[in-house]
Amino acid sequence: MNRKDQKNNTRQIFFDTAVSLFIQDPHKLTARNIAKETHRSTQPIYSYYKSISRLHQLVARHTVNELTNLSYTYEFKSSIDLAIWYLNQCPSLTTDILDNNIDLLEHLTSSINQASSDSITKGHLIMLAETQYLYWALNKHDSTVALTLTISNLCQNLKHSVSSNETFL
């Protein structure tokens, strides 16, 4: 294997490990965790990727693109059904949306709208993520503070949706 192939292989190993960490929990996507999983130091990671936030962005987009390709093998009644499917397939997307990953939110909204006969707004996607989080948190008996905050955000978003006459379907 020549030097260029070796570099590409190392980059791919880092990327695949980052994808795996992202799918487990987007907060686990750190240089230290990638280095630990690949048995390497953190320095080479930064030589391949400008920053961990940039790598995170690439991984999130890659995940959405893979799910988009997979979504074409199913039939969905609406963009809402498709959005729920995305969030169920990769719960880390919900976490990232609630962490205000604007790039992911825009990319996911665009991907859903391209694959669906109707459209969904970013506001609707945020409300679905909040609802999904509430469902998981209630089943896991998560902290009351986090639940209260999420319920409050969901109520505010619903009020905004109603006052601005946004429709779901």
Buried (B, 14 or more C-beta within 10 A) or exposed (E): EEEEEEBEEBBEBBBBBBBBBBBEEBBBBBBEBBBEBBEBEBEBBEEBBEEBEEBBBBBBBBBBEEBBEEBEEEEBEBBBEBBBBBBEBBBBBBBBBBEEBEBBBEBBBEBBBEBBEBBBBBBBBBBBBBBBBBEEBEEEEBEEEEBEEBBEBBEEBBEEBEEEEBEEE
